[in-house]
Structures are given as C-alpha cells and as structure tokens.
Amino acid sequence: MWCLLFLVTESCKPSVGGKYNKGSRLHKAWYGSPLLGRRQVVVCKRHGKGGCPELSSGYRMTVEQAKNSQPKKQTPGIPPIDDSLLSSRPRRNRKTEAIRSLVRETILLPQHLVYPIFIHADSYVKPISSMPDCHVHSIPSLLEQVELAHQWGVQNVILFPKIDASLKSNTADECYNPNGLVPRAIHEIKRKFPQVMVWTDIALDPYSSMGHDGIVGDIVQGNQKQTVILNDETVEQLCRQALCHAAAGADVVAPSDMMDGRVGAIRRSLDAHGYSYVSICSYTAKYASSFYGPFRDALESAPADMPGVPKDKKTYQMDPGNAWEACREMELDEHEGADMLMVKPGLPYLDIIRLMREHTTLPIVVYQVSGEYAMIKAAAQQGWLDEKQCVLESLLCFRRAGANAILTYFAKDAAKWLVEEQGIARK
C-alpha cells in the first residue's frame, strides 16, 4: 500500500502535499515557501503522526521533535525571514559611496571621450535646429571648443566638415584638397594645441553632390545596367583623402564609408608615404540606421533626391538585424591593419560592442550618434529626464559593454560634470 504524505504545522492542518514516487520508490515531501520558518511535521496518511517507517531518517520528524523546536516571533500573517537563506547580502557592498566606488567594475573618465565638432568655412557659428546646443563652427570658434573641452580633460576631437555646395562633385575631389577646410582646421588645432589628438572622418559624403559615401556609377550585368556605389574607385579617393589629412597633421584617420578593402588600402598608402605613425580607427560595424538624421541635417549630406541615385545607404552600411556580420567585418579590418574598431550607432547596439569586445584584443570605440543626442536633449527640455544623469549613465553603459572610447556630442559637458560632481581629476 502506497503512502500519502503531508507537510503540516504542529496543529496538523494540511498545507503542502507530497506523493509517493513510483520511479524511485522514495517518498517525496516539499517544504515550500508558504511554511518558511514555521515548525513542520511530516505526517503519513497511512502511519499517522508517529512517522512513517519507510521514510528515510532525513525526512522523519515526529510531533514531539517538532514541539522541541522553538519558532521565531513573527508578525501575524507575515512569514519570518530564514537567516540561513541570507548569509550572503549583496547590499553590504552598496551601503556607502566609499564602498560602492571601491568595488565599482566600470569607470568613466574624461579621457575616454572623443569630441565630434562640425565645422564650415564661414565666419559665423550656425546652430543646428535638430541638435540643441550643437553648432557648425568657424575655425576660430572651433579652437574655442577644443580649448574648453581640453580644460576638462578631453584629449581627442574629431572633425566633420560642412562643404559648400559649389565644391561638391560625384567624385568628391575636394576631399583631398591640401588647402581645403579640414587640412586648415587640423593645422590650426595642432599649432595651438599640439597635445590634442585630432581625428578626421574619411568618407566622401560631405563632398559628394550625390550625398553618398562613395562614387555613384553604372555597372552592366548581362544586358542590364544598374546604378551602384562604386567600391574600388571610391577606395582610391579615400586613400587620397587620408594622405591629405595625414600631411596636414592628423593623428587618427577614421574611414566611415564601409567600402570593402579600404582599411588595407589606406594603411598601405599611409605607410608608403611615411605616415606609419598615423592611426586608423575603422568604422567596422556602421549600421544603416535611422538615428543619423540630425547629423545629415547639420552637414546637408543626405542622399540626393535625384533620378538614378540610390535613395539610402543600405548597399554598403550594415543591416541592423545582423550581429555575426560585425565579427566578419572586424576580422577583416583587424587583418588589414586597423588600430581601433568602431561601432555606430551606440545605445541600440550594446550587444555588438560586447560581441566585438569578446572577439578582439583591439580597442573598441563607439559613436553615440546625433539621434541619440537629440532624444536625450528633447526629453530633458520637456522635463521628462534629468539630462546630466542620463548622459553619464548612457556613457557608463558603453564602457560597461566593452568600449574603450566614446564619440559623443556631450563630451565637453560630460567631462565637466565628471570633474565637478564626481571629483575626477583633470588630465
């Protein structure tokens, strides 16, 4: 005859049940959370309160044994806490700021930030309506921004030019003009702030009359003509652009075009012309994202609305649904000679940062793009978010995900907040 077991309180009111296990021929009793910390008695339906002889000694408890155990005082209706289950209390490591800072796994410092600055050849400063508190700067204003950022510990800046429409062409030849806007800006920064590292964007879209990162052209496949972004012809122009910026004094060139093979071609060109010390930060995983809108507004670099011109950049920028493709691009860029690898955009792609961090020893850079900036700014202006706290949290999350450096339009303000509010020393 099988036994039916109950877990009951001393008053023998059934509360949690158990059944004979046919497979193992052992009695099972569940000591569930509804009775946590209360005196419990195993009672066999067949053998009564004295305990079932078939039960192992580990499960047998008579009424007398239960009476000898002393229950803790408890508030009626609230089960007491069982101290044996709380020998580890994680909150002890959060009890004071001194302890929290001692055990903090990730830190954010001003020197982790790269400041993107928009520039143009005009003498005035132009506000960007979709990016509150961001402007397109003249060269004198650019120098003021570099100085302010450097005072708070930001040691790296990256330049993005707004080129006059009269200088644009499909082949973007203005991108390697030695007297152009970017080379002049590099000269001025390095003359006044030689310790600041100057990064430059290597891509054709600011200079392109088509608004694309590469040259637009036709190819013929069979009897069919197709308008595409020409890869190899674009790479040649990118090499000329990188050489121009290196000659002007750029410390880091950052190809953002996503053309195949451009990192290796740029590395070979730089080395062949004596610029082996110039670093390459490749936009390794640049996604065809909808978060770039305000940036394109600032530089007027969106794809042209013209017959035959591709309407988007999906044939060269990555599909947002793909992750492992980022690893493929990463392996190619690393093999071709990249010094740093970038993920763009940032917050929606924390998983890609982590994935790349786990598969390379190279530094990982992330770009908190214009759309991310605009969202935080807009919410803060409405009073929905605390701007400073959200900015610092988002930047810390990039670091936690595995980023070594962060391009952010908040760089100057974030560095100031870190120095003033958290007592971080300037560098």
Phi, psi and chi 1 to 4 in degrees:
 res  aa     phi    psi   chi1   chi2   chi3   chi4
   1 MET       -  130.5 -179.1  176.6  178.2      -
   2 TRP   -78.7  155.7  -63.5  -17.8      -      -
   3 CYS  -102.4  143.8  -65.7      -      -      -
   4 LEU  -112.2  121.7 -179.8   62.7      -      -
   5 LEU  -105.6  149.9  -55.4  177.2      -      -
   6 PHE  -132.4  144.4  -64.7   93.1      -      -
   7 LEU   -96.3  122.4  -89.9  178.4      -      -
   8 VAL  -132.5  161.4  -61.6      -      -      -
   9 THR   -77.4  177.6   61.1      -      -      -
  10 GLU   -59.0  -29.1 -170.7  177.8  -13.0      -
  11 SER   -78.9    3.9   59.3      -      -      -
  12 CYS    63.2   35.2  -63.8      -      -      -
  13 LYS   -92.8  119.8  -67.9 -179.8 -179.6  178.0
  14 PRO   -58.0  140.0  -22.0   32.8      -      -
  15 SER  -136.1  -47.7   53.9      -      -      -
  16 VAL  -128.3  135.2 -178.6      -      -      -
  17 GLY  -106.9  164.7      -      -      -      -
  18 GLY  -146.8  158.6      -      -      -      -
  19 LYS  -130.6  157.8  -70.3 -174.9  178.5 -179.9
  20 TYR   -65.2  133.4  177.9   77.5      -      -
  21 ASN   -93.6  108.0 -173.5  -36.7      -      -
  22 LYS   -63.0  -36.7  -64.7 -179.6 -176.9  179.9
  23 GLY   -66.1  -43.4      -      -      -      -
  24 SER  -102.7   -5.6   63.2      -      -      -
  25 ARG    55.8   33.7  -64.6 -169.8   60.3   79.7
  26 LEU  -119.6  149.4  -67.1  174.7      -      -
  27 HIS   -80.9  137.5  -64.4  -75.3      -      -
  28 LYS  -111.9  138.0  -84.7 -166.3  173.1 -179.2
  29 ALA  -132.6  133.8      -      -      -      -
  30 TRP  -103.0  117.7  -70.8  -88.3      -      -
  31 TYR   -93.9   84.1  -66.6   79.5      -      -
  32 GLY   -81.7  167.0      -      -      -      -
  33 SER   -63.6  -26.3   59.8      -      -      -
  34 PRO   -58.4  -21.1  -27.0   36.3      -      -
  35 LEU  -112.4   18.4  -66.9  177.6      -      -
  36 LEU   -55.7  121.2 -175.2   63.6      -      -
  37 GLY    85.7   -1.3      -      -      -      -
  38 ARG   -95.8  159.7  -60.6  175.8   66.8 -178.4
  39 ARG   -69.9  128.2  -69.5  178.1  -65.0  172.6
  40 GLN  -124.7  146.9  -60.5  170.8  -13.2      -
  41 VAL  -130.5  132.8 -176.6      -      -      -
  42 VAL   -86.3  122.8  176.7      -      -      -
  43 VAL  -122.3  127.3  176.9      -      -      -
  44 CYS   -91.9  131.0  176.2      -      -      -
  45 LYS   -60.4  -31.6 -173.1   76.8  171.4 -179.5
  46 ARG   -87.1  -41.5  175.5 -178.0  172.9 -169.0
  47 HIS  -104.0   -8.1  -64.2   98.3      -      -
  48 GLY    84.5 -164.8      -      -      -      -
  49 LYS   -73.2  -15.8  -63.9 -178.8 -178.3  178.6
  50 GLY   -69.7   -8.6      -      -      -      -
  51 GLY    99.8  138.0      -      -      -      -
  52 CYS   -81.1  126.6  175.0      -      -      -
  53 PRO   -64.0  -21.2   23.0  -33.5      -      -
  54 GLU   -81.0  -14.0  -65.1  179.8   28.4      -
  55 LEU   -72.8  144.0  -76.2  171.9      -      -
  56 SER   -68.4  156.6   66.6      -      -      -
  57 SER   -62.4  -24.3   58.5      -      -      -
  58 GLY   -68.0  -21.0      -      -      -      -
  59 TYR  -109.3   -5.8  -75.8  107.0      -      -
  60 ARG   -86.3  129.5 -176.1 -178.4  -59.8  155.6
  61 MET  -146.3  118.4  180.0 -175.9  -73.5      -
  62 THR   -84.6  170.0   65.8      -      -      -
  63 VAL   -62.2  -40.1  174.4      -      -      -
  64 GLU   -63.6  -40.5  -71.2  -56.8  -42.6      -
  65 GLN   -63.9  -38.8  -71.0  171.1  -33.5      -
  66 ALA   -65.1  -36.5      -      -      -      -
  67 LYS   -64.5  -29.6  -75.5 -179.0  178.2  178.9
  68 ASN   -75.5  -18.3  -67.5  -30.1      -      -
  69 SER   -82.0  139.5   64.4      -      -      -
  70 GLN  -100.1  115.8  -64.0  -63.2  -40.0      -
  71 PRO   -73.6  152.3   29.9  -35.2      -      -
  72 LYS   -76.8  153.8  -70.5 -173.8  175.5 -177.8
  73 LYS   -64.5  142.9  -70.3 -176.5  179.4 -179.4
  74 GLN  -145.4  152.1   63.3 -176.3   82.4      -
  75 THR   -74.2  132.6  -56.0      -      -      -
  76 PRO   -52.2  129.9  -25.5   34.3      -      -
  77 GLY    85.0   -6.3      -      -      -      -
  78 ILE  -120.3  113.6  -59.6  178.2      -      -
  79 PRO   -63.7  137.7   -4.5   11.4      -      -
  80 PRO   -71.4  159.3   27.6  -34.9      -      -
  81 ILE   -80.2  134.2  -64.9  175.3      -      -
  82 ASP   -86.4  109.2 -174.0  -16.7      -      -
  83 ASP   -59.9  -25.7  -72.2  -19.9      -      -
  84 SER   -65.7  -22.4   66.3      -      -      -
  85 LEU   -90.0   -2.8  -58.7  178.8      -      -
  86 LEU  -123.4   33.5  -72.7  174.6      -      -
  87 SER   -66.8  -25.5   57.7      -      -      -
  88 SER  -109.3  120.2  178.8      -      -      -
  89 ARG  -123.3   96.7  -67.7  176.8 -179.6  -97.9
  90 PRO   -58.0  -24.2  -24.2   33.8      -      -
  91 ARG   -65.4  -18.6  -73.8 -173.5   58.7 -168.0
  92 ARG   -61.7  -28.7  -74.4 -166.9  -75.7 -102.1
  93 ASN   -86.0    6.6  -75.8  -19.0      -      -
  94 ARG  -121.0    7.8  -53.8  176.4 -161.7  140.0
  95 LYS   -72.1  -26.7   60.9 -173.5  177.2 -177.0
  96 THR  -141.5  160.5   66.5      -      -      -
  97 GLU   -63.0  -34.1  175.1   55.5   27.9      -
  98 ALA   -61.4  -41.2      -      -      -      -
  99 ILE   -73.6  -42.9  -67.2  -65.8      -      -
 100 ARG   -59.7  -43.9  -70.5 -167.2  -63.1  -87.4
 101 SER   -69.9  -29.6   60.5      -      -      -
 102 LEU   -64.7  -40.7  177.1   70.6      -      -
 103 VAL  -101.4    4.5  -59.4      -      -      -
 104 ARG   -61.6  130.1 -173.0  165.9  -66.3  135.7
 105 GLU   -83.3  -27.4  -59.5  169.7   24.2      -
 106 THR  -131.3  136.4  -55.1      -      -      -
 107 ILE  -126.0  154.7   59.8  171.4      -      -
 108 LEU  -122.6  126.8  174.6   68.5      -      -
 109 LEU  -126.9  157.4  -59.5  172.3      -      -
 110 PRO   -56.6  -32.8  -28.3   36.7      -      -
 111 GLN   -72.3   -5.0   50.0  -95.3   43.6      -
 112 HIS   -85.4   -3.7  -66.2  137.6      -      -
 113 LEU  -105.5  143.0  -53.2  177.6      -      -
 114 VAL  -118.7  129.6 -178.5      -      -      -
 115 TYR   -98.0  110.8 -172.4   19.1      -      -
 116 PRO   -79.6  131.9   -6.9   24.0      -      -
 117 ILE  -129.7  128.1  -52.8  176.6      -      -
 118 PHE   -85.9  138.2  -60.5  112.0      -      -
 119 ILE  -134.9  155.6   57.1  174.2      -      -
 120 HIS  -144.2  172.6   62.2 -178.6      -      -
 121 ALA   -85.4   -6.3      -      -      -      -
 122 ASP   -75.7  167.2  -65.1  -47.4      -      -
 123 SER   -92.5   -3.0   58.5      -      -      -
 124 TYR  -109.5  167.6   61.0   89.9      -      -
 125 VAL  -104.3  126.9  175.7      -      -      -
 126 LYS  -109.1  121.6 -179.9 -177.2  177.3 -178.2
 127 PRO   -66.7  151.4  -15.0   28.2      -      -
 128 ILE  -106.7  111.6  -56.6  168.9      -      -
 129 SER   -61.7  -35.4   58.9      -      -      -
 130 SER   -87.1   -0.5   54.9      -      -      -
 131 MET  -132.9   80.2  -62.6  179.2   68.5      -
 132 PRO   -51.8  136.2  -25.1   34.0      -      -
 133 ASP    73.0    5.3  -61.4  -32.6      -      -
 134 CYS  -106.9  147.3  -88.4      -      -      -
 135 HIS  -139.2  160.4  -57.1   79.8      -      -
 136 VAL   -95.0  120.2 -176.7      -      -      -
 137 HIS  -100.2  148.9  -66.7  -85.7      -      -
 138 SER   -75.4  170.1   63.2      -      -      -
 139 ILE   -64.7  -41.8  -71.4 -176.9      -      -
 140 PRO   -60.8  -40.5  -26.5   36.1      -      -
 141 SER   -68.4  -35.3  178.3      -      -      -
 142 LEU   -56.6  -45.2  161.3   68.6      -      -
 143 LEU   -63.4  -36.6  -63.4  177.3      -      -
 144 GLU   -63.3  -41.6  -67.7  174.3    3.3      -
 145 GLN   -64.8  -42.2  -69.1  -63.3  -55.6      -
 146 VAL   -61.9  -42.4  173.0      -      -      -
 147 GLU   -64.6  -45.4 -177.4  175.2   18.4      -
 148 LEU   -61.8  -45.1  -73.0  170.5      -      -
 149 ALA   -63.7  -41.7      -      -      -      -
 150 HIS   -66.4  -32.7 -171.2 -103.0      -      -
 151 GLN   -60.5  -29.7  -75.6  177.7   -6.8      -
 152 TRP   -97.1    7.8  -64.4  111.2      -      -
 153 GLY   102.8    3.1      -      -      -      -
 154 VAL   -81.8  119.4  177.3      -      -      -
 155 GLN  -108.7    0.6  -56.4  174.9   81.0      -
 156 ASN  -134.0  135.1  -66.2  -95.6      -      -
 157 VAL  -130.4  153.3  -60.7      -      -      -
 158 ILE  -129.7  137.4 -176.3  167.8      -      -
 159 LEU  -102.2  136.9  -54.9  177.9      -      -
 160 PHE  -129.6  114.7  -67.9   99.0      -      -
 161 PRO   -92.0  143.3   33.4  -35.2      -      -
 162 LYS  -100.8  111.8 -178.2 -178.3 -177.9  -60.8
 163 ILE   -96.9  137.8  -57.8  -59.8      -      -
 164 ASP   -60.2  139.8 -171.7  -87.3      -      -
 165 ALA   -58.4  -29.7      -      -      -      -
 166 SER   -67.8  -17.6   64.3      -      -      -
 167 LEU   -97.8   -2.5  -61.2  174.5      -      -
 168 LYS   -86.3  149.4  -65.5 -176.0  178.6 -176.5
 169 SER  -153.9  169.2   65.8      -      -      -
 170 ASN   -65.8  -34.3 -176.6   29.5      -      -
 171 THR   -88.1   -6.4   53.3      -      -      -
 172 ALA    56.3   42.0      -      -      -      -
 173 ASP   -63.0  -23.4  -66.1  -33.2      -      -
 174 GLU   -63.3  -18.6  178.9   64.2   18.2      -
 175 CYS   -65.6  -19.5   75.1      -      -      -
 176 TYR  -119.6   26.7   54.6   88.7      -      -
 177 ASN   -73.9  116.3  177.1    0.6      -      -
 178 PRO   -64.1  -19.3   22.4  -32.3      -      -
 179 ASN  -103.0   15.1  -61.3  -49.0      -      -
 180 GLY   -75.7 -179.6      -      -      -      -
 181 LEU   -60.2  -49.9  175.6   59.6      -      -
 182 VAL   -66.0  -47.5  171.4      -      -      -
 183 PRO   -58.2  -38.3  -27.6   36.6      -      -
 184 ARG   -65.9  -40.0  -74.4 -171.3  -75.5  120.3
 185 ALA   -65.2  -40.4      -      -      -      -
 186 ILE   -61.0  -47.7  -62.9  169.7      -      -
 187 HIS   -54.1  -46.9  -81.4  -56.5      -      -
 188 GLU   -66.9  -42.0  -70.2  -59.6  -46.4      -
 189 ILE   -64.2  -47.7  -65.1  173.3      -      -
 190 LYS   -68.3  -28.4  -61.2  -55.9  -73.5 -173.3
 191 ARG   -68.6  -42.2  179.3 -177.9   63.7   81.5
 192 LYS   -91.2  -32.1 -169.2  169.2 -177.1 -179.4
 193 PHE  -131.8   71.2  -52.8  103.3      -      -
 194 PRO   -61.5  -22.1   21.2  -32.3      -      -
 195 GLN   -81.3  -13.2   68.7  -84.0   35.2      -
 196 VAL   -80.9  132.9  170.8      -      -      -
 197 MET   -84.4  124.8  -64.3  -66.9   99.1      -
 198 VAL  -103.7  121.4  179.0      -      -      -
 199 TRP  -102.3  150.1  -59.5   31.6      -      -
 200 THR  -131.4  148.0   62.9      -      -      -
 201 ASP   -82.9  126.6  178.8   44.8      -      -
 202 ILE  -106.8  101.5  -56.9  -61.1      -      -
 203 ALA  -169.5  159.5      -      -      -      -
 204 LEU   -95.3  -13.7  -56.5 -170.7      -      -
 205 ASP   -60.3  -36.1   52.6  -32.9      -      -
 206 PRO   -64.9  -22.8  -19.9   33.4      -      -
 207 TYR  -104.3   -3.0  -52.6   86.8      -      -
 208 SER   -92.4  130.8  169.7      -      -      -
 209 SER   -70.8  -13.9   55.9      -      -      -
 210 MET   -96.0  -11.1  -56.6  -64.4 -179.5      -
 211 GLY    74.5   20.8      -      -      -      -
 212 HIS  -112.3  161.2  -84.4  -77.9      -      -
 213 ASP   -78.0   -3.2  -66.0   49.5      -      -
 214 GLY  -143.4  177.2      -      -      -      -
 215 ILE   -77.3  131.6  -60.9  170.9      -      -
 216 VAL   -88.6  129.3  178.3      -      -      -
 217 GLY  -155.3  174.5      -      -      -      -
 218 ASP  -104.8  142.6  -66.0  -29.5      -      -
 219 ILE  -125.6  157.6   61.1  171.1      -      -
 220 VAL  -118.8  124.5  176.9      -      -      -
 221 GLN  -121.2  111.1  -69.4 -175.3  -41.6      -
 222 GLY    67.0 -122.9      -      -      -      -
 223 ASN  -102.7   11.4  -63.2  -37.1      -      -
 224 GLN  -113.3  129.5 -157.8  169.6   32.4      -
 225 LYS   -96.2  138.1 -173.4  170.7   72.7  170.6
 226 GLN  -136.5  136.1 -175.7  179.7    3.4      -
 227 THR   -88.9  125.5  -58.7      -      -      -
 228 VAL  -138.8  175.4  -60.6      -      -      -
 229 ILE   -91.5  115.2  -52.0  -56.6      -      -
 230 LEU   -73.3  122.1  -59.4  173.3      -      -
 231 ASN   -75.9  -59.9 -169.3   91.6      -      -
 232 ASP   -69.3  -36.6  -63.2   -0.8      -      -
 233 GLU   -65.0  -36.2  -66.6   85.2  -16.5      -
 234 THR   -66.1  -41.8  -64.0      -      -      -
 235 VAL   -59.8  -36.9  170.3      -      -      -
 236 GLU   -61.3  -42.5  -68.5  179.6    8.5      -
 237 GLN   -66.7  -37.7  -66.4  -70.2   74.6      -
 238 LEU   -63.8  -36.9  -62.3  173.6      -      -
 239 CYS   -64.4  -41.6  -70.1      -      -      -
 240 ARG   -63.4  -41.0  -64.5 -174.6 -180.0  100.0
 241 GLN   -63.9  -45.4 -175.6 -178.6   21.8      -
 242 ALA   -62.7  -40.6      -      -      -      -
 243 LEU   -64.3  -39.3  -72.3  171.5      -      -
 244 CYS   -61.5  -45.3  172.8      -      -      -
 245 HIS   -69.5  -38.1  -67.4  179.4      -      -
 246 ALA   -63.6  -40.9      -      -      -      -
 247 ALA   -64.2  -30.0      -      -      -      -
 248 ALA   -78.1  -15.7      -      -      -      -
 249 GLY   116.9   12.0      -      -      -      -
 250 ALA   -62.3  140.7      -      -      -      -
 251 ASP   -91.0  -32.7  -60.6  -73.1      -      -
 252 VAL  -137.4  129.7 -178.6      -      -      -
 253 VAL  -106.4  138.4  -66.6      -      -      -
 254 ALA  -126.3   90.7      -      -      -      -
 255 PRO   -67.8  118.9   20.2  -28.6      -      -
 256 SER  -111.1   10.8   63.7      -      -      -
 257 ASP   -81.1  -27.9   54.9  -73.7      -      -
 258 MET    69.2   25.8  -68.6  -62.0  -71.6      -
 259 MET   -77.6  147.5  -62.8  -63.9  119.5      -
 260 ASP   -69.0  134.1  -66.6  -21.5      -      -
 261 GLY    79.1    4.7      -      -      -      -
 262 ARG   -73.3  -29.9   91.4  -84.6 -159.2 -152.7
 263 VAL   -64.9  -46.4  171.7      -      -      -
 264 GLY   -63.9  -40.6      -      -      -      -
 265 ALA   -65.7  -42.5      -      -      -      -
 266 ILE   -65.3  -42.1  -68.9  171.4      -      -
 267 ARG   -61.0  -44.7 -178.1   74.2  -86.2  161.1
 268 ARG   -64.5  -40.1  -70.8 -170.0  -63.7  -87.1
 269 SER   -65.9  -44.7  -64.6      -      -      -
 270 LEU   -61.6  -46.8  -69.4  171.1      -      -
 271 ASP   -64.1  -39.6  -68.7   -8.2      -      -
 272 ALA   -66.8  -24.1      -      -      -      -
 273 HIS  -104.5   14.7  -71.8   80.4      -      -
 274 GLY    85.8   18.1      -      -      -      -
 275 TYR  -111.3   44.0  -59.6  116.9      -      -
 276 SER   -67.4  -17.9   59.0      -      -      -
 277 TYR   -83.2  -10.7   53.5   86.4      -      -
 278 VAL   -79.2  127.1  174.8      -      -      -
 279 SER   -83.4  156.3  -55.6      -      -      -
 280 ILE  -118.9  118.7  -63.5  177.5      -      -
 281 CYS  -104.8  104.4  176.0      -      -      -
 282 SER   -83.6  134.0  172.8      -      -      -
 283 TYR   -73.3   85.9  -75.7   61.4      -      -
 284 THR   -73.8  -49.1  -63.1      -      -      -
 285 ALA  -118.9   79.5      -      -      -      -
 286 LYS  -101.4  114.7 -178.4  178.7 -179.4  179.6
 287 TYR   -91.1  150.8  -76.2   84.2      -      -
 288 ALA   -75.2   79.6      -      -      -      -
 289 SER  -101.5  155.8  172.0      -      -      -
 290 SER   -89.6    2.8  -61.3      -      -      -
 291 PHE   -88.6    4.6  -74.3   89.6      -      -
 292 TYR   -93.8   -0.4  -55.8  147.7      -      -
 293 GLY   -51.2  -53.5      -      -      -      -
 294 PRO   -60.7  -34.8  -26.1   36.4      -      -
 295 PHE   -60.7  -45.6  178.1   97.2      -      -
 296 ARG   -68.7  -29.9  -67.5  172.2 -177.1  170.0
 297 ASP   -63.2  -43.5  -68.7  -16.4      -      -
 298 ALA   -63.7  -39.7      -      -      -      -
 299 LEU  -103.7   -2.3  -60.7 -174.4      -      -
 300 GLU    50.7   52.4  -62.2  178.6    3.8      -
 301 SER  -119.8   19.4   60.6      -      -      -
 302 ALA   -71.2  154.4      -      -      -      -
 303 PRO   -53.2  135.9  -27.7   36.3      -      -
 304 ALA   -68.2  141.2      -      -      -      -
 305 ASP   -87.2   78.5 -174.4   11.4      -      -
 306 MET  -133.9  146.8  -63.2  169.2   57.3      -
 307 PRO   -57.0  132.4  -22.6   32.9      -      -
 308 GLY    87.2  -12.6      -      -      -      -
 309 VAL   -88.5  127.6  176.7      -      -      -
 310 PRO   -52.6  135.4  -26.1   34.5      -      -
 311 LYS   -79.9  -14.7  -57.8  -59.0 -179.6 -173.8
 312 ASP  -145.6 -174.1   53.9   47.2      -      -
 313 LYS  -113.9   25.2  -57.9 -173.3  177.6 -175.4
 314 LYS   -73.3  -14.2  -66.1 -179.2  179.3  178.9
 315 THR   -81.9   -8.5   62.9      -      -      -
 316 TYR  -130.9  -29.6   48.0   98.7      -      -
 317 GLN   -82.7  157.3  -65.8  178.1   -3.7      -
 318 MET   -78.3  152.2  -76.6 -179.8   52.3      -
 319 ASP   -71.8  126.1 -173.0  -30.1      -      -
 320 PRO   -58.5  -17.6  -26.5   36.2      -      -
 321 GLY   -82.9   -4.2      -      -      -      -
 322 ASN  -105.2  136.0  -67.7   -6.1      -      -
 323 ALA  -114.4  -50.8      -      -      -      -
 324 TRP   -64.6  -25.6  -71.8  113.7      -      -
 325 GLU   -59.6  -32.0 -174.8 -179.8    7.0      -
 326 ALA   -62.3  -36.6      -      -      -      -
 327 CYS   -66.8  -36.7  -73.1      -      -      -
 328 ARG   -64.3  -46.5 -176.8 -175.9 -176.0 -168.5
 329 GLU   -62.0  -38.8  -67.1  -77.9   -0.8      -
 330 MET   -61.6  -46.5  176.6 -169.4   70.3      -
 331 GLU   -62.5  -40.6  -69.5  172.1   -3.6      -
 332 LEU   -65.1  -47.1  -70.9  169.2      -      -
 333 ASP   -63.9  -40.6  -72.6   -6.5      -      -
 334 GLU   -63.1  -43.9 -171.6  168.7   -4.3      -
 335 HIS   -64.8  -33.9  176.5   72.5      -      -
 336 GLU   -81.6   -9.4  -69.2  176.9   22.8      -
 337 GLY   114.3   15.7      -      -      -      -
 338 ALA   -65.6  145.4      -      -      -      -
 339 ASP   -96.8  -28.7  -60.2  -71.8      -      -
 340 MET  -141.0  153.3  -67.6  174.5  -86.7      -
 341 LEU  -122.7  132.9  -51.3  173.2      -      -
 342 MET  -113.1  146.0 -171.0 -173.7  -62.8      -
 343 VAL  -113.9  133.9  176.9      -      -      -
 344 LYS  -148.3  130.0 -180.0 -178.1  178.5 -177.8
 345 PRO   -69.3 -168.9  -18.3   32.0      -      -
 346 GLY  -102.3  -79.3      -      -      -      -
 347 LEU   -57.4  -39.2 -155.0   59.1      -      -
 348 PRO   -71.5   -6.0  -16.4   30.9      -      -
 349 TYR  -124.9   33.8  -65.4   86.6      -      -
 350 LEU   -60.1  -32.8  -67.3  177.2      -      -
 351 ASP   -64.8  -33.9   60.4  -40.7      -      -
 352 ILE   -71.5  -38.8  -53.9  -57.6      -      -
 353 ILE   -58.0  -48.0  -60.0  171.1      -      -
 354 ARG   -64.4  -42.1  170.3   52.2   56.0 -176.3
 355 LEU   -60.9  -46.3 -179.0   65.4      -      -
 356 MET   -68.8  -38.0  -71.3  173.1   55.7      -
 357 ARG   -58.2  -36.6  174.8   69.8  -73.2  151.1
 358 GLU   -80.3   -7.3  -67.7  174.5  -11.8      -
 359 HIS  -123.9   11.5  -71.4   83.6      -      -
 360 THR  -149.7  155.6 -175.8      -      -      -
 361 THR   -99.2   -4.0   57.9      -      -      -
 362 LEU   -74.1  154.2  -69.9 -179.0      -      -
 363 PRO   -62.4  142.7  -21.5   32.7      -      -
 364 ILE  -106.7  131.2  -59.4  -64.7      -      -
 365 VAL  -116.1  143.8 -179.3      -      -      -
 366 VAL  -128.1  146.4   60.9      -      -      -
 367 TYR  -110.8  112.8 -161.5  147.5      -      -
 368 GLN   -80.8  102.3 -174.4 -178.0   47.4      -
 369 VAL   -82.0  176.2  -60.5      -      -      -
 370 SER   -58.8  -37.3   58.9      -      -      -
 371 GLY   -66.3  -37.6      -      -      -      -
 372 GLU   -65.1  -42.9  -61.3  172.6   70.7      -
 373 TYR   -60.3  -47.9  173.0   89.5      -      -
 374 ALA   -63.8  -36.5      -      -      -      -
 375 MET   -64.5  -45.2  -71.7 -167.9  -60.4      -
 376 ILE   -64.9  -44.0  -66.6  176.0      -      -
 377 LYS   -60.5  -45.6  -83.3  -69.7 -173.2  179.9
 378 ALA   -63.6  -43.8      -      -      -      -
 379 ALA   -66.0  -38.2      -      -      -      -
 380 ALA   -66.6  -39.4      -      -      -      -
 381 GLN   -64.8  -29.3  -72.4  178.7  -13.3      -
 382 GLN   -83.0   -5.5  -67.0  -64.9  -38.3      -
 383 GLY    79.9   14.9      -      -      -      -
 384 TRP   -86.1  -25.5  -62.4  -23.7      -      -
 385 LEU  -134.8  153.0  -68.1  175.9      -      -
 386 ASP   -85.4  109.2 -178.1  -45.7      -      -
 387 GLU   -57.6  -51.3  179.1  179.8  -22.4      -
 388 LYS   -59.7  -48.3 -178.5  178.0   77.4  171.5
 389 GLN   -65.2  -39.0  -63.2  -55.9  -36.4      -
 390 CYS   -69.7  -38.2  -73.2      -      -      -
 391 VAL   -63.3  -50.9  168.5      -      -      -
 392 LEU   -64.7  -36.6  -65.9  178.4      -      -
 393 GLU   -65.5  -44.4 -179.4 -179.5  -16.9      -
 394 SER   -64.2  -40.0   64.9      -      -      -
 395 LEU   -67.0  -39.4  -61.2  177.3      -      -
 396 LEU   -63.4  -36.7 -175.7   66.9      -      -
 397 CYS   -65.1  -36.0  -70.9      -      -      -
 398 PHE   -61.0  -42.8  -68.0  135.2      -      -
 399 ARG   -64.7  -43.3  -66.4  -87.8  -61.6  142.0
 400 ARG   -62.2  -36.0 -171.4 -165.2   65.5 -134.0
 401 ALA   -69.5  -19.7      -      -      -      -
 402 GLY   130.0    3.3      -      -      -      -
 403 ALA   -76.1  136.5      -      -      -      -
 404 ASN   -84.7  -33.8  -61.1   90.1      -      -
 405 ALA  -140.9  155.0      -      -      -      -
 406 ILE  -134.0  122.4  -53.4  159.4      -      -
 407 LEU   -83.6  121.2  -83.4   67.5      -      -
 408 THR  -150.5  139.0  174.4      -      -      -
 409 TYR   -70.8  -12.2  -57.4  100.0      -      -
 410 PHE   -86.9    3.5  -69.2  112.4      -      -
 411 ALA   -53.2  -49.0      -      -      -      -
 412 LYS   -63.4  -47.6 -178.4  179.5   60.5  176.2
 413 ASP   -68.2  -42.2  -69.4  -23.9      -      -
 414 ALA   -62.4  -41.7      -      -      -      -
 415 ALA   -62.4  -42.1      -      -      -      -
 416 LYS   -62.1  -44.7 -178.3  174.3 -177.9  -72.9
 417 TRP   -61.7  -42.2  -66.5  -29.7      -      -
 418 LEU   -63.0  -41.9  -71.3  168.8      -      -
 419 VAL   -69.6  -46.0  170.6      -      -      -
 420 GLU   -78.0  -44.2  -70.1 -176.2  -20.5      -
 421 GLU   -89.5  -31.0  -58.2  -63.1  -32.9      -
 422 GLN  -110.5    3.7  -60.6 -175.4   24.2      -
 423 GLY    69.6   23.7      -      -      -      -
 424 ILE   -77.8  131.1  -66.4  173.7      -      -
 425 ALA   -71.0  142.7      -      -      -      -
 426 ARG   -70.3  151.7  -57.2 -172.2 -161.6 -166.3
 427 LYS  -114.7      -  -66.8  -70.1 -176.5 -178.1
